[in-house]
Amino acid sequence: MYSLLLSGFHFVWKPLHLFMNPYKMKLLPSVSLVLFLLFSMFLGSCKPKEEKQQVLIEEAELAPRHLRVIWTEDPSSYAVISWTSMFEHGKNHRVYYDTVSRGGDKLNYSFQVLASKNGAISMEDEDFKEGVPQGYYHHADLKDLKPSTSYYFVVETDDLVSEEFYFISGPEDDREFSLLWGGDSRMGGPEPRYAGRTPHVDRQAMNRRIKSMMDEDPDIIGFIHGADYGTTADWRHLYWWFEDHEIVIGEDNRLLPLIISRGNHDMQIGFEENFWLGETQKRRGFDYYFSTQMGSETTIFTLNTEISVAGDQREWLEENLAVKRPEKRWVLVNYHRPAYPVVKDPENATFKRVRETWVPIFEKHNIDLALESDGHILKRTVPIRKNKYDESGIIYIGEGGLGVPQRVADSTRWFIQPPGFAMSAHNVHKLSFFKDSISVKAIGMDGEILDKFVIKPRN
């Protein structure tokens, strides 16, 4: 009997591990049921082996996971809730939500909305070889939200319901708040360093740091991501990014909404399937550039360096900066490829086109801060205007430290001489917005402050 039990456990272990959250060291809700069925199967069931296996799969196949909140243009009134189900598409996908906790009982929530976009996640041959399960994406639009309000919700795929989570909607007034920002989380594990499989130990460590910061400071209400989530946006890479992202769930099940940008490692169709921008996407397609209004005085422009930086995108940037800059106290831009790289060649066309096309617009409209990724290093440039040091210029920070292996800066670059700097260190930035300043702090993997400075209003 003992050998039979071990043999049976080995048979189901490979599919079963996919329903575990190895980083929080606890089973997902559906797994408790799976283990109960497994135990019963060996201790008394006389059903044929094929029927037992089918029961096991049916109970777990649609379990909702990878829950996330996406912010686009107006976080005070709108959010996208996204999640993944496994193995079978299902028929009923919806979100139940309320402004008070309902303990996960879907019948007690005041509001519900059907997912507006569902589909099978594209799978390549390499995805199947890596052993990731077939997944299905689901995206639901939450509209007419109240600003600065906690929203508690569960998601449902057919009859399987997640546990309850919550997020805080964006502010509408001039209150103080903080955002986290960082990019490049695509590697960070043992050899092979570029593989899609877990463990990405440095990415996981940075996610634990983000979770700790969020738990310690309730004023941190969202996360701006500088792109390059996985080595590619194929499912074998995004699957493990989503698994690792579950580390960021707060102690009280708070989720940190994401403001999404797109990088050079995010170009596969899986990115478009899994990072859906809802109403923004319906209007703009898959351009992935938009502006986000945070409170009454802050606008964040998300730009896309992986399409033409000229043409429509440049015109949109010029037109919208001309409107927002006179109205707002704070204007920031976030994009992936840096205008002022400290590792890669600044004269390479990839970076030169950003510097020559966007930077004159940034300077014309006096943006307050530029957020750059891609280089895999921590940097802060001197204030720059017309390609030289100028006290009235723009500071560019970056260049990506959410677990990706860090590189070494070219220390001769003029734009990182004091008071600028660069160093190899995993990092995430905390941006705190006040009426009289923005406090910028770069936080290392162990919680140490690696850099800090203050920006004053231009007006």
C-alpha positions in Angstrom: 0.0 0.0 0.0 2.8 2.4 0.9 4.6 1.8 -2.4 1.3 2.3 -4.3 0.8 5.7 -2.5 4.2 6.9 -3.4 3.7 5.8 -7.0 0.4 7.6 -7.3 1.8 10.7 -5.7 4.7 10.8 -8.2 2.1 10.4 -11.0 0.2 13.6 -10.0 3.0 15.7 -8.7 4.1 17.2 -12.0 0.6 18.7 -12.8 -0.1 19.4 -9.1 3.0 21.7 -8.6 1.5 24.1 -11.1 -1.3 25.0 -8.6 1.1 25.8 -5.8 2.5 29.2 -4.9 6.1 28.2 -4.0 7.2 31.7 -3.0 4.6 32.4 -0.4 4.9 28.7 0.7 1.1 28.2 0.8 -1.3 26.4 -1.5 -3.7 28.3 -3.6 -7.4 27.9 -2.6 -8.2 25.2 -5.1 -5.3 23.1 -4.0 -6.8 22.2 -0.7 -9.6 20.5 -2.6 -7.1 18.9 -4.9 -5.2 17.3 -2.0 -8.4 16.1 -0.4 -9.4 14.4 -3.6 -5.9 12.9 -3.9 -6.1 11.5 -0.4 -9.5 10.1 -0.9 -8.4 8.5 -4.2 -5.7 6.4 -2.4 -7.6 5.5 0.7 -10.9 4.1 -0.5 -12.0 5.1 -4.0 -12.6 2.2 -6.3 -13.1 4.4 -9.4 -11.1 3.5 -12.5 -7.7 5.3 -12.7 -8.8 7.4 -15.7 -11.9 8.6 -14.0 -10.0 9.6 -10.8 -7.5 11.6 -12.8 -10.3 13.4 -14.7 -12.0 14.4 -11.4 -8.7 15.8 -10.1 -8.2 17.9 -13.2 -11.8 19.1 -13.4 -11.7 20.5 -9.9 -8.5 22.5 -10.4 -8.5 23.5 -14.1 -10.3 26.8 -13.9 -8.9 28.1 -10.6 -8.5 31.9 -10.9 -4.9 33.1 -10.3 -2.4 35.8 -11.2 -4.9 38.5 -10.1 -3.7 42.1 -11.0 -5.1 45.6 -11.2 -4.1 47.8 -14.2 -4.4 51.6 -14.1 -4.6 53.6 -17.3 -5.7 57.2 -17.8 -8.0 57.9 -14.8 -7.2 55.7 -11.8 -9.7 57.7 -9.7 -12.7 56.2 -11.6 -11.5 53.3 -13.7 -9.4 50.1 -13.3 -8.9 46.8 -15.2 -9.0 43.6 -13.2 -7.1 40.8 -14.9 -6.6 37.1 -14.0 -5.7 33.7 -15.5 -7.5 30.4 -15.6 -5.9 27.2 -16.6 -6.5 24.3 -19.0 -10.1 25.2 -20.1 -11.7 28.4 -21.3 -14.8 28.3 -19.2 -18.0 30.2 -19.9 -18.6 32.6 -16.9 -15.9 35.1 -16.0 -16.8 38.0 -13.7 -15.7 40.3 -10.9 -17.8 40.9 -7.7 -16.7 44.0 -5.9 -17.7 46.5 -3.1 -16.4 49.3 -1.0 -16.5 47.1 2.1 -15.2 43.6 2.7 -17.7 40.9 2.0 -15.4 38.1 3.1 -15.2 36.5 -0.3 -19.0 35.6 -0.4 -19.8 36.5 -4.0 -23.5 36.9 -3.3 -22.9 39.7 -0.8 -21.0 42.1 -3.0 -23.0 45.2 -4.2 -21.5 45.2 -7.7 -20.5 42.7 -10.4 -19.2 43.0 -13.9 -18.6 40.4 -16.6 -15.1 40.2 -18.1 -15.0 42.2 -21.3 -12.2 40.2 -22.9 -11.3 36.5 -22.6 -9.2 34.2 -24.7 -6.6 31.5 -24.9 -3.0 32.6 -24.2 -0.9 31.9 -27.3 1.5 28.9 -26.8 4.7 28.3 -28.7 6.5 24.9 -29.0 9.0 26.1 -26.4 6.2 26.9 -23.9 5.0 23.3 -24.0 8.6 22.0 -23.7 9.1 24.2 -20.6 6.0 22.6 -19.1 3.9 25.6 -18.4 0.1 24.9 -18.5 -2.3 26.3 -21.1 -3.6 29.5 -19.7 -6.6 31.7 -20.5 -6.7 35.5 -19.9 -9.6 37.4 -18.5 -10.0 41.2 -18.2 -12.9 43.1 -16.6 -13.5 46.9 -16.6 -14.4 48.5 -13.3 -16.0 51.9 -14.1 -17.5 54.8 -12.1 -15.3 54.1 -9.1 -15.0 56.6 -6.2 -11.6 58.2 -5.8 -9.3 57.2 -2.9 -11.5 54.3 -2.0 -10.7 50.7 -1.0 -12.4 48.3 -3.4 -12.7 44.7 -2.2 -13.3 42.0 -4.9 -13.2 38.4 -5.9 -13.0 37.0 -9.4 -14.9 34.0 -10.7 -14.3 31.6 -13.5 -17.4 29.4 -13.8 -18.1 28.2 -10.2 -14.6 28.7 -8.9 -14.1 31.9 -6.9 -10.8 33.5 -5.8 -10.2 34.7 -2.3 -10.9 38.4 -1.6 -8.4 41.1 -2.5 -8.6 44.8 -2.5 -6.9 47.9 -4.0 -7.2 51.6 -3.4 -8.5 53.7 -6.3 -6.4 56.8 -7.4 -6.9 60.2 -5.8 -8.9 63.0 -7.4 -7.9 65.9 -5.2 -4.5 67.4 -4.2 -3.7 64.9 -1.4 -0.2 63.5 -0.8 0.6 60.0 -2.2 3.5 57.8 -3.2 4.2 55.6 -6.2 6.9 53.0 -6.8 8.7 52.8 -10.0 11.2 50.4 -11.5 11.9 48.3 -14.6 13.7 45.2 -15.9 12.6 42.1 -14.0 13.3 39.6 -16.8 16.1 37.5 -15.3 17.7 37.1 -12.0 18.2 33.4 -11.2 20.9 30.7 -11.5 22.1 29.3 -14.8 20.8 29.2 -17.4 20.4 33.0 -16.7 18.2 33.6 -19.7 15.8 30.7 -19.1 12.1 31.2 -18.6 11.8 28.7 -15.8 11.8 29.7 -12.1 13.6 30.4 -9.8 14.3 34.1 -10.5 15.7 34.6 -7.1 16.7 38.3 -7.5 13.4 39.2 -9.0 11.7 37.4 -6.1 13.9 39.3 -3.6 13.0 42.6 -5.2 9.3 41.6 -5.0 9.6 40.9 -1.3 11.2 44.4 -0.9 8.3 46.0 -2.8 5.8 44.1 -0.7 7.6 45.2 2.5 7.5 48.8 1.4 3.8 48.6 0.5 2.9 47.0 3.9 4.9 49.7 5.8 3.5 52.7 3.9 -0.2 52.8 3.0 0.4 56.0 1.1 2.1 53.9 -1.6 -0.9 53.3 -3.9 0.5 52.2 -7.3 3.5 50.9 -9.3 4.9 52.4 -12.5 6.7 49.6 -14.4 9.4 50.5 -16.8 9.0 47.3 -18.9 11.0 44.1 -19.8 9.0 41.8 -17.5 10.3 38.5 -18.9 13.0 37.4 -21.3 10.1 37.5 -23.9 6.4 37.9 -23.6 5.9 34.3 -24.5 3.8 32.4 -21.9 6.8 30.4 -20.5 8.2 33.7 -19.4 5.1 35.7 -18.4 3.7 32.7 -16.5 6.6 32.8 -14.1 6.5 36.6 -13.9 2.9 36.4 -12.8 3.8 33.6 -10.3 6.5 35.8 -8.9 4.3 38.9 -8.9 2.0 37.2 -6.3 4.8 37.8 -3.8 3.8 41.5 -3.9 0.3 40.8 -2.4 0.2 42.7 0.8 -0.3 41.1 4.2 -4.0 42.2 4.2 -4.4 41.0 0.6 -3.9 44.5 -0.9 -2.9 44.6 -4.5 -0.7 47.4 -5.9 -2.2 48.6 -9.2 0.2 48.6 -12.2 0.8 51.3 -14.8 2.2 49.3 -17.7 4.8 50.3 -20.3 6.3 48.1 -23.1 10.0 47.3 -23.7 12.1 45.5 -26.2 11.6 42.1 -24.5 7.8 42.5 -24.5 7.1 42.4 -28.2 5.4 39.0 -28.5 1.6 38.7 -28.7 1.4 37.4 -25.1 2.0 41.0 -23.9 -1.1 42.2 -25.6 -3.1 39.3 -24.4 -2.1 39.6 -20.8 -1.7 43.3 -20.3 -4.9 44.7 -21.5 -5.6 48.5 -21.1 -9.3 48.3 -21.5 -11.0 51.5 -22.8 -7.6 53.0 -23.6 -6.7 50.0 -25.7 -10.0 50.1 -27.5 -9.3 53.6 -28.6 -5.6 53.5 -29.3 -4.9 49.8 -30.3 -1.6 48.4 -29.2 0.5 51.5 -29.2 0.9 51.5 -25.4 1.3 55.2 -24.9 -1.1 57.2 -22.8 -1.2 59.7 -19.9 -2.3 58.9 -16.4 -3.8 61.6 -14.2 -2.9 61.0 -10.5 -4.8 63.5 -8.3 -5.5 67.0 -9.4 -1.8 68.0 -9.9 0.2 65.1 -11.3 0.3 63.7 -14.8 2.5 60.7 -15.8 3.1 60.2 -19.5 3.8 56.5 -20.5 5.7 56.4 -23.9 6.6 53.5 -26.1 10.2 53.3 -27.4 9.5 50.1 -29.3 7.4 51.8 -32.1 8.2 55.0 -34.0 9.1 57.8 -31.6 8.2 60.3 -34.3 5.0 60.5 -36.3 1.7 60.0 -34.4 3.4 59.4 -31.0 5.5 62.6 -31.2 2.5 64.6 -32.2 0.4 63.2 -29.4 3.2 63.9 -26.9 3.6 67.5 -28.1 -0.1 68.2 -28.0 -0.8 66.7 -24.6 2.3 68.2 -22.9 1.2 71.6 -24.2 -2.1 71.1 -22.4 -1.0 69.4 -19.2 2.2 71.4 -18.3 0.4 74.7 -17.7 -2.3 73.0 -15.7 -0.3 70.6 -13.5 2.3 71.0 -10.7 4.1 67.8 -11.6 4.6 66.2 -15.0 6.7 63.0 -15.4 7.5 60.7 -18.4 8.2 57.0 -18.2 9.6 54.9 -21.1 12.0 52.0 -21.6 15.0 52.9 -23.9 17.0 55.7 -22.3 17.9 59.0 -23.9 21.1 59.1 -21.8 22.3 55.5 -21.3 25.2 54.9 -18.9 26.1 51.4 -20.1 25.2 51.2 -23.8 26.4 53.5 -26.6 24.5 56.8 -26.5 25.2 57.3 -30.2 23.5 54.1 -31.1 20.4 54.9 -33.2 18.1 53.2 -30.6 19.0 55.8 -28.0 19.9 58.7 -30.2 16.4 58.8 -31.8 14.8 59.2 -28.3 17.3 62.0 -27.4 16.8 63.8 -30.7 13.0 63.4 -31.0 11.6 63.5 -27.4 14.1 65.4 -25.3 13.6 68.8 -27.1 9.8 68.4 -26.4 10.6 67.5 -22.7 12.7 70.6 -22.4 10.3 72.9 -24.2 7.6 72.0 -21.8 9.8 71.6 -18.7 8.9 68.2 -17.5 9.9 67.5 -13.9 11.5 64.0 -14.2 12.2 61.3 -16.8 12.1 57.6 -15.8 14.2 55.3 -18.0 15.0 51.6 -18.0 16.8 49.0 -20.2 20.4 49.5 -19.1 20.3 47.3 -15.9 22.0 49.7 -13.6 21.1 52.5 -11.1 21.7 56.1 -12.3 20.8 59.7 -11.8 22.0 62.2 -14.4 22.9 65.8 -13.8 20.1 68.3 -14.8 20.3 68.4 -18.6 19.2 71.0 -21.0 20.4 71.3 -24.7 22.7 68.3 -24.1 24.7 69.8 -21.3 24.7 70.4 -17.6 22.1 73.1 -16.7 20.6 73.8 -13.2 17.3 74.4 -14.9 17.4 71.1 -16.8 15.8 67.7 -16.5 17.1 64.8 -14.4 16.9 61.3 -15.9 16.8 58.3 -13.5 17.0 54.6 -14.2 18.0 52.2 -15.7 16.3 49.0 -14.4 16.9 47.0 -11.3 13.9 44.8 -10.5 16.0 41.6 -10.4 17.8 41.7 -13.7 21.6 41.1 -13.4 23.3 44.5 -13.0 25.9 45.9 -15.4 28.8 48.3 -15.0 28.5 52.0 -16.0 30.9 53.8 -18.3 32.2 56.2 -15.6 33.4 58.7 -18.2 29.9 59.7 -19.3 29.5 63.5 -18.7 25.9 63.2 -17.5 26.7 61.0 -14.5 29.5 63.2 -13.1 28.7 64.7 -9.7 26.0 65.6 -8.7 25.0 62.7 -11.0 26.1 59.1 -10.3 25.7 55.5 -11.4 26.2 52.2 -9.6 25.4 48.5 -10.0 22.6 47.7 -7.6 19.2 46.2 -7.7 16.7 49.0 -6.9 13.2 50.3 -6.9 12.4 54.0 -6.6 9.8 55.5 -4.3 8.3 58.8 -5.6 6.5 60.8 -2.9 4.4 63.7 -4.2 3.8 66.7 -1.9 2.6 70.2 -2.6 6.1 71.7 -2.4 8.3 68.8 -3.6 8.7 65.3 -5.0 10.9 63.2 -2.8 12.8 60.6 -4.9 14.5 57.6 -3.1 16.2 54.6 -4.7 15.8 51.6 -2.4 18.1 48.6 -2.6 17.3 44.9 -2.3 17.9 44.9 1.5 16.0 48.1 2.1 19.0 50.5 2.1 18.6 54.0 0.6 21.0 54.1 -2.4 20.2 57.6 -3.6 17.8 60.4 -2.7 17.0 63.9 -3.9 14.2 66.4 -4.0 12.5 68.1 -6.9 10.9 71.5 -6.5 8.0 72.9 -8.6 9.0 74.8 -11.7 6.2 77.3 -11.4 
